[in-house]
């Protein structure tokens, strides 16, 4: 067994160990049912020999009735007991399946939430979602195949072979002669199925990653009339996947025909040779009937093992994809380590950062040797052309990434020593394209502050100049929003996002083009509210629209990953440097028109 196979088995065993009581119950019931099923031909053997004795007038019919009735009653009891055991096993297996799938989905989701931003940016939401959905469902299927198919069939096969050997060793050898070739075909087919399934799973994951991206930007796709292009892309990729699936079907059919031929050869060998033994007087008719029954039954669990092995091999590929998200992942704490109330002093000391290298390309530098300090309660505007590194600053401050060089201090402490969750509870960020979730307006504003009351929500809406438009809606705070806030305008979504940030009472508030969709009057009103609410908060405003900046205490000019200037607006404007040139309309600065 390869090291990777041992690791997979260890991971599955660890998952099932959580439910060992139900697993043991399901396994015990399954093995008991399989054992009872193996005894059935012995009853027919006794009945057949009894009928032959009556037909040969060696036993009177009247004397045969009590014994025959007892055997038939025993057979009925066996079949009833077997059915009850199967029912109990089904219930126990499904208990394990449902509990394991439910718990696995929660733990995988918890780990995904704890993964760094770079992980999600590299993989993509569609890729991750497809593998998680298929993986969790496949793990439940894998549990079912192991407990309800592979284990009972293995026990049933062993008992059938043993009982056939007890009846006639010679017939048992004939029946089992094709077994090695049968097992070879089963194992080879399962290995091929696993390899093919891995390629199919990867294909679906990548395809639905693209589909998710397209659906999340459906407005742009429709505006560009790109629907035919996307459908053609889906058709090409999906057709390639289905061609692979068809090859797998033909492959499995080929192995299936070989297995059926081997099973038929074993059964016919027992039937023909056993018939000759009966004619020569070396075997009773009842024993021949029982032996041929066992030879036929012998290949039923083999067929079940073959089908179960293929199904388990396919399910294992998808299940491994979900379990892989748990391996080498950060272990999220149930209760994040608390941080003392921050003052909001920020210091960047020689900070550099480069995004990870893409395939076939080198690492892309985003910041180089950036140093500055922000005092508690200070409002600082970060300006510069698009792509200059402004948003990277906030990503580092939120610990979505850690610096490649230098360090960031918050209240004199290195940010890398602060738990991300506890840090982010004292920060709030409002983006140019805010995310709103399905639910009511109240739910969205209180998102991240579950203890907030309706009065708190209204106060936050008032501060963000959103109370008036919310009051005009038919259901007010209870108004449901479509996916991603589709029922609101861009400006309304930004005001709700701003209210949500203010409701958290952050020590550091980051506005990343957060008023881009507001008209001039609304933006000025929001800026007045922010100045009134700022107090001791540290506020960072990121913008490339200098004509609508609030009145910051200081301005940082970032371009091409470097801090070019910093100072008060008046001082920078009088200096005649980069910032002063940015104020001039229609001027090309660093290749970008401002």
C-alpha positions in Angstrom: 0.0 0.0 0.0 1.4 3.4 -1.0 2.0 6.1 1.6 -0.8 8.2 0.1 -3.3 5.3 0.4 -2.3 4.8 4.1 -2.9 8.5 4.7 -6.3 8.3 3.1 -7.3 5.3 5.1 -6.0 7.0 8.3 -8.1 10.1 7.5 -11.3 8.0 6.9 -10.7 6.0 10.0 -10.3 9.2 12.1 -13.6 10.5 10.7 -15.5 7.3 11.4 -13.9 6.9 14.9 -16.1 9.8 16.0 -19.2 7.6 15.4 -17.7 4.3 16.5 -20.8 3.3 18.5 -23.1 3.5 15.5 -20.4 2.1 13.2 -20.1 -1.0 15.4 -23.9 -1.3 15.5 -24.2 -1.1 11.7 -21.3 -3.5 11.2 -22.6 -6.0 13.7 -26.1 -6.0 12.2 -24.8 -6.2 8.7 -22.5 -9.2 9.5 -25.4 -11.0 11.3 -27.7 -10.5 8.4 -25.0 -11.7 6.0 -24.5 -14.8 8.2 -28.2 -15.7 8.2 -28.4 -15.2 4.5 -25.6 -17.8 4.0 -27.7 -20.5 5.9 -30.7 -20.4 3.5 -29.5 -23.2 1.1 -29.1 -25.6 4.0 -32.8 -25.5 4.6 -33.5 -26.3 0.9 -31.0 -29.2 1.1 -32.9 -30.7 4.0 -36.3 -30.3 2.2 -34.9 -31.7 -1.1 -33.5 -34.8 0.6 -36.8 -35.2 2.5 -38.8 -35.1 -0.7 -36.5 -37.5 -2.5 -36.9 -39.9 0.5 -40.7 -39.6 0.3 -40.7 -40.1 -3.5 -38.5 -43.2 -3.1 -41.0 -44.5 -0.5 -38.2 -44.7 2.1 -40.1 -42.3 4.3 -43.9 -42.2 4.6 -45.4 -38.8 3.6 -47.3 -38.6 7.0 -44.0 -38.9 8.8 -42.3 -36.3 6.6 -44.9 -33.6 7.3 -43.8 -32.7 10.9 -40.1 -32.5 9.9 -40.9 -30.5 6.7 -43.1 -28.1 8.6 -40.4 -27.5 11.2 -37.8 -26.8 8.5 -40.2 -24.4 6.7 -41.0 -22.6 9.9 -37.2 -22.3 10.6 -36.7 -20.9 7.1 -39.5 -18.4 7.5 -38.0 -17.3 10.9 -34.6 -17.0 9.3 -35.9 -14.8 6.5 -37.8 -12.6 8.9 -34.8 -12.2 11.2 -32.6 -11.4 8.2 -35.1 -8.7 7.1 -35.2 -7.2 10.6 -31.4 -7.1 10.8 -31.2 -5.4 7.4 -33.7 -2.8 8.5 -31.7 -2.1 11.7 -28.5 -1.9 9.7 -30.0 0.6 7.2 -31.1 2.8 10.1 -27.7 2.6 11.8 -25.8 3.2 8.5 -27.9 6.3 7.7 -27.4 7.6 11.2 -23.6 7.4 10.6 -23.9 8.9 7.0 -26.1 11.8 8.1 -24.1 12.7 11.2 -20.7 12.3 9.5 -21.8 14.4 6.5 -23.3 17.1 8.7 -20.3 17.3 11.0 -17.8 17.2 8.1 -19.6 20.0 6.3 -19.4 22.2 9.4 -15.7 21.5 10.0 -14.8 22.0 6.4 -16.7 25.3 6.3 -15.1 26.4 9.5 -11.6 25.7 8.1 -12.5 27.5 4.8 -13.5 30.6 6.8 -10.2 30.5 8.6 -8.1 30.2 5.4 -6.2 33.3 4.4 -7.5 35.5 1.7 -4.8 34.3 -0.7 -6.2 30.8 -0.6 -9.7 31.9 -1.7 -8.3 34.3 -4.4 -6.2 31.5 -5.9 -8.8 28.7 -5.8 -11.9 30.7 -6.5 -15.4 30.3 -4.9 -16.8 28.0 -7.6 -13.9 25.6 -7.4 -14.0 25.4 -3.6 -17.8 25.1 -3.5 -18.0 22.4 -6.1 -15.4 20.3 -4.3 -17.0 20.8 -0.9 -20.5 20.0 -2.1 -19.5 16.9 -3.9 -17.0 15.9 -1.3 -19.4 16.0 1.7 -22.1 14.1 -0.3 -19.5 11.5 -1.5 -18.2 11.0 2.1 -21.7 10.0 3.1 -21.9 7.7 0.1 -18.5 6.2 1.0 -19.7 5.4 4.5 -22.8 3.7 3.1 -20.7 1.6 0.7 -18.3 0.5 3.4 -20.9 -0.4 6.0 -23.8 -1.5 3.8 -22.1 -3.2 0.9 -18.4 -4.0 1.2 -18.4 -5.3 4.8 -21.6 -7.5 4.6 -20.6 -8.8 1.2 -17.2 -9.8 2.4 -18.6 -11.7 5.4 -21.3 -13.3 3.3 -18.7 -14.4 0.7 -16.5 -16.0 3.4 -19.4 -17.9 5.0 -20.8 -19.1 1.6 -17.3 -20.4 0.6 -16.9 -22.1 4.0 -20.4 -23.8 3.9 -19.8 -24.9 0.2 -16.5 -26.4 1.3 -18.3 -28.3 4.1 -20.8 -29.7 1.6 -18.2 -30.7 -1.0 -14.6 -29.7 -1.2 -14.4 -30.7 -4.8 -17.3 -28.5 -5.8 -16.0 -25.6 -3.7 -12.7 -25.7 -5.6 -14.5 -25.6 -8.9 -16.7 -22.7 -7.8 -13.8 -20.7 -6.4 -11.4 -21.4 -9.3 -12.3 -18.2 -11.2 -12.1 -16.1 -8.0 -8.5 -14.8 -8.5 -9.2 -13.5 -12.0 -12.5 -12.1 -10.8 -10.8 -10.2 -8.0 -8.1 -8.9 -10.4 -10.8 -7.5 -12.7 -12.5 -5.9 -9.7 -9.4 -4.2 -8.3 -8.1 -3.1 -11.7 -11.5 -1.6 -12.6 -11.7 0.2 -9.2 -8.2 1.7 -9.7 -9.0 2.8 -13.2 -12.3 4.3 -12.0 -10.5 6.2 -9.3 -8.0 7.8 -11.8 -10.8 8.7 -14.2 -13.0 10.1 -11.4 -10.1 12.3 -10.2 -9.9 13.9 -13.6 -13.7 14.3 -13.8 -13.9 15.9 -10.4 -11.1 18.4 -11.3 -12.9 19.1 -14.6 -16.2 19.9 -12.9 -14.5 22.0 -10.2 -12.7 24.2 -12.8 -15.8 24.5 -15.0 -18.1 25.6 -12.2 -15.5 28.0 -11.0 -15.9 29.8 -14.3 -19.7 29.4 -14.1 -19.8 31.0 -10.6 -17.6 33.9 -11.8 -19.9 34.5 -14.7 -23.1 34.4 -12.6 -21.6 36.8 -10.1 -21.0 39.2 -12.9 -24.1 38.5 -15.0 -24.9 42.2 -15.4 -21.6 42.7 -17.2 -21.9 39.5 -19.2 -25.3 40.5 -20.5 -24.2 44.1 -21.1 -21.4 42.7 -23.3 -23.8 40.2 -25.0 -21.2 37.5 -24.0 -23.8 34.8 -23.2 -23.1 32.9 -26.5 -19.4 32.9 -25.7 -19.9 31.6 -22.2 -22.3 28.9 -23.4 -19.8 27.8 -26.0 -17.1 27.7 -23.3 -19.3 25.6 -21.1 -20.2 23.3 -24.0 -16.6 22.6 -24.9 -15.5 21.9 -21.3 -18.6 19.9 -20.4 -18.4 17.8 -23.6 -14.8 16.8 -22.7 -16.0 15.7 -19.2 -18.8 13.7 -20.6 -16.5 12.0 -23.1 -14.4 10.9 -20.2 -17.5 9.7 -18.4 -18.5 7.6 -21.5 -15.1 6.1 -21.6 -15.5 5.1 -18.0 -18.9 3.6 -18.7 -17.5 1.4 -21.5 -14.5 0.4 -19.3 -16.8 -0.6 -16.5 -19.1 -2.5 -18.9 -16.0 -4.4 -20.2 -14.9 -5.5 -16.8 -18.5 -6.3 -15.9 -18.8 -8.7 -18.9 -15.6 -10.4 -17.9 -16.8 -10.8 -14.3 -20.2 -12.3 -15.5 -18.4 -14.8 -17.7 -16.2 -15.9 -14.8 -19.2 -16.2 -12.5 -21.1 -18.3 -15.2 -18.1 -20.6 -15.6 -17.9 -21.3 -11.9 -21.6 -21.9 -11.5 -21.8 -24.2 -14.6 -18.8 -26.2 -13.5 -20.4 -26.9 -10.1 -23.8 -27.7 -11.7 -22.3 -30.1 -14.3 -19.8 -31.9 -12.1 -22.2 -32.1 -9.2 -24.9 -33.6 -11.5 -22.4 -36.3 -12.5 -21.6 -37.0 -8.8 -25.3 -37.5 -8.1 -25.7 -39.9 -11.0 -22.7 -41.9 -9.7 -24.0 -42.0 -6.2 -21.3 -39.9 -4.6 -23.6 -37.0 -3.8 -27.2 -36.7 -2.6 -29.7 -34.7 -4.7 -30.2 -32.3 -1.7 -26.5 -31.7 -1.4 -26.3 -31.0 -5.1 -29.1 -28.5 -5.0 -27.5 -26.8 -2.0 -24.1 -26.8 -3.6 -25.4 -25.3 -6.9 -27.3 -22.7 -4.8 -24.2 -21.8 -2.9 -22.3 -21.5 -6.2 -24.9 -19.1 -7.5 -25.1 -17.2 -4.3 -21.3 -17.1 -4.1 -21.1 -14.6 -7.0 -23.8 -12.3 -5.7 -21.6 -10.9 -2.9 -18.7 -10.9 -5.4 -20.9 -8.8 -7.8 -21.8 -6.6 -4.9 -18.1 -6.2 -3.9 -17.3 -5.3 -7.5 -20.0 -2.7 -7.8 -19.3 -1.4 -4.3 -15.6 -1.1 -5.0 -16.3 1.0 -8.1 -18.8 3.2 -6.3 -16.4 3.5 -3.3 -13.5 4.4 -5.5 -15.4 7.2 -7.2 -16.8 8.4 -3.9 -13.4 8.3 -2.3 -11.9 10.7 -4.8 -14.6 13.4 -4.1 -14.5 12.7 -0.3 -10.7 13.1 -0.3 -11.2 16.5 -1.9 -13.3 17.6 1.1 -10.9 16.0 3.6 -8.0 17.8 2.0 -9.4 21.1 3.1 -9.0 19.9 6.7 -5.4 18.8 6.2 -2.7 21.3 7.0 -5.3 24.0 7.6 -5.2 26.6 10.3 -7.1 25.4 13.4 -9.7 28.2 14.2 -10.3 28.9 17.8 -13.8 28.5 19.0 -13.5 31.8 21.0 -11.0 34.2 19.5 -8.3 35.5 21.9 -9.5 38.9 23.0 -7.5 42.1 22.5 -7.6 45.1 24.8 -9.4 48.1 23.5 -7.2 49.6 20.8 -6.3 53.3 20.7 -5.7 53.2 17.0 -2.0 54.1 16.6 -0.7 52.7 13.3 2.9 52.5 12.2 4.3 51.0 9.0 8.1 50.4 9.2 9.9 49.6 6.0 6.9 47.5 4.8 7.2 45.6 1.5 4.8 43.1 0.0 4.8 41.0 -3.1 1.8 38.9 -4.3 2.5 35.2 -4.9 3.9 34.3 -8.3 1.4 33.2 -10.9 2.1 30.2 -13.1 5.0 31.1 -15.4 5.5 34.6 -13.9 7.5 36.0 -11.0 6.2 37.5 -7.8 4.5 40.9 -8.3 5.7 43.6 -6.0 2.9 45.8 -4.6 4.7 47.8 -1.9 8.3 48.7 -1.4 9.8 50.2 1.8 6.7 52.0 3.0 7.0 53.8 6.3 4.6 56.2 8.0 2.7 56.6 11.3 -0.9 57.5 12.1 -1.8 58.9 15.5 -5.0 57.7 17.4 -8.0 59.6 16.2 -6.3 61.0 13.1 -8.1 61.0 9.8 -5.7 60.2 6.9 -6.5 60.1 3.2 -4.5 57.7 1.0 -4.5 58.9 -2.6 -2.8 57.9 -5.8 -3.5 56.3 -9.2 -5.3 52.9 -9.5 -3.1 49.9 -8.9 -0.6 52.0 -6.9 -0.9 49.9 -3.7 -3.6 51.8 -1.8 -5.8 48.8 -1.2 -2.8 46.6 -0.4 -2.2 48.8 2.6 -5.6 48.1 4.0 -5.3 44.4 3.2 -2.1 44.2 5.3 -3.7 46.2 8.1 -6.6 43.7 8.2 -4.1 40.8 8.1 -5.4 39.4 4.9 -1.7 39.2 4.1 1.4 39.7 6.2 4.3 41.9 5.0 7.1 40.3 3.0 9.5 42.8 4.5 9.3 45.2 7.5 6.6 45.2 10.1 3.3 46.9 10.9 2.7 48.1 14.5 -0.7 48.7 16.1 -0.5 50.5 19.4 3.2 49.5 19.4 2.5 45.8 18.9 3.5 43.8 15.8 0.4 42.9 13.9 1.7 39.4 13.2 1.3 38.6 16.9 -2.4 39.5 17.0 -5.1 36.9 16.2 -6.8 38.0 12.9 -10.3 37.5 14.3 -9.7 39.5 17.4 -8.0 42.3 15.4 -10.8 42.6 12.9 -13.4 42.9 15.6 -12.0 46.4 16.3 -11.7 47.4 12.6 -14.3 48.1 10.0 -14.0 48.6 6.3 -16.4 49.9 3.7 -15.6 49.0 0.1 -16.6 50.6 -3.2 -18.6 47.5 -4.1 -20.1 46.5 -0.7 -21.4 43.0 -0.2 -25.0 42.7 1.0 -26.5 39.3 1.7 -30.0 37.9 1.2 -32.1 38.9 4.2 -33.7 42.1 5.5 -32.1 45.5 5.8 -31.9 45.1 9.5 -30.1 41.8 9.1 -27.6 43.3 6.8 -26.9 46.4 8.9 -26.5 44.2 12.1 -24.3 41.7 10.3 -21.2 41.4 12.5 -23.0 42.9 15.5 -25.7 40.3 16.4 -26.4 41.9 19.8 -27.5 45.2 18.2 -31.0 46.3 18.9 -33.4 48.0 16.4 -32.6 51.3 18.0 -28.9 50.8 17.4 -29.6 49.9 13.8 -31.7 53.0 13.3 -29.0 55.2 14.8 -26.4 53.7 12.5 -28.7 54.3 9.5 -29.2 57.9 10.6 -25.4 58.4 10.8 -24.9 57.0 7.3 -27.8 59.1 5.9 -29.7 56.0 5.0 -32.6 56.3 7.4 -34.7 58.4 5.0 -34.6 56.0 2.0 -35.2 53.0 4.3 -38.3 54.7 5.8 -39.7 55.0 2.3 -39.5 51.3 1.7 -42.8 49.4 2.2 -41.5 47.2 5.0 -38.9 49.5 6.4 -36.1 47.7 8.3 -37.8 44.4 7.5 -37.6 44.9 3.7 -36.0 41.8 2.1 -33.0 42.4 -0.2 -32.2 40.3 -3.3 -29.0 38.5 -3.8 -26.1 40.9 -3.2 -28.6 43.7 -2.5 -29.9 43.6 -6.1 -33.0 45.7 -5.2 -30.9 48.7 -4.2 -29.0 51.3 -6.1 -25.2 51.6 -5.8 -25.5 54.6 -3.5 -28.1 52.9 -1.2 -25.9 49.8 -0.9 -22.9 52.0 0.1 -24.9 53.8 2.8 -26.1 50.5 4.3 -22.5 49.2 4.3 -21.4 52.4 6.0 -24.2 52.0 8.6 -23.0 48.4 9.2 -19.5 49.6 9.8 -20.5 52.4 12.1 -22.7 50.0 14.1 -19.7 47.9 15.1 -18.1 51.0 16.8 -14.7 50.3 15.3 -11.5 51.8 16.7 -10.2 52.0 13.1 -12.5 52.8 10.2 -11.3 52.2 6.6 -13.3 53.7 3.7 -12.0 52.3 0.4 -13.8 54.4 -2.2 -16.8 54.0 0.0 -18.7 57.0 -1.3 -18.0 56.5 -5.0 -21.6 55.8 -5.8 -23.0 58.8 -3.8 -24.1 62.1 -5.3 -22.2 65.2 -4.2 -24.8 66.3 -1.6 -25.1 62.8 0.0 -21.3 62.4 0.0 -20.8 65.8 1.7 -23.5 64.8 4.3 -21.8 61.5 5.0 -18.5 63.2 5.4 -20.0 65.6 7.9 -21.4 62.7 9.9 -18.0 60.9 9.8 -16.3 64.0 11.2 -18.9 64.2 14.0 -18.5 60.5 14.7 -14.8 60.2 14.3 -13.9 61.3 17.9 -11.1 59.1 19.0 -11.4 56.8 16.0 -8.7 56.5 13.5 -10.1 56.9 10.0 -8.4 55.9 6.8 -10.0 57.2 3.5 -8.8 55.6 0.3 -9.7 57.5 -2.9 -8.4 58.6 -6.2 -11.1 61.3 -6.4 -9.4 64.2 -4.9 -12.3 66.6 -5.7 -14.5 64.9 -3.1 -12.1 64.1 -0.3 -13.2 64.9 3.2 -11.0 67.3 5.2 -8.3 64.9 6.4 -5.6 65.7 8.9 -3.0 64.3 6.6 -2.6 62.8 3.1 -0.4 59.9 2.0 0.4 59.7 -1.7 1.0 56.1 -2.9 2.0 55.4 -6.5 3.7 52.3 -8.0 4.0 50.7 -4.6 6.0 53.6 -3.0 5.1 56.3 -0.5 5.9 59.5 -2.5 4.6 62.2 -0.2 2.8 62.8 3.1 1.6 65.9 4.9 -1.4 68.1 5.4 -3.4 69.0 2.2 -2.3 72.6 2.4 1.4 71.7 2.8 1.3 69.2 0.0 -0.6 71.5 -2.3 1.9 74.3 -1.7 4.9 72.0 -2.3 4.1 71.6 -6.0 5.0 67.9 -6.0 3.1 64.8 -7.0 0.0 65.6 -5.0 -0.2 69.1 -6.4 0.0 67.6 -9.9 -2.8 65.2 -9.1 -5.0 68.2 -8.3 -4.7 69.4 -11.9 -7.6 68.0 -13.9 -7.1 65.7 -17.0 -3.4 65.4 -16.2 -1.7 62.0 -17.0 0.1 60.9 -13.8 2.0 57.6 -13.9 0.0 56.5 -16.9 -3.4 57.2 -15.3 -5.7 60.1 -16.0 -6.9 61.6 -12.8 
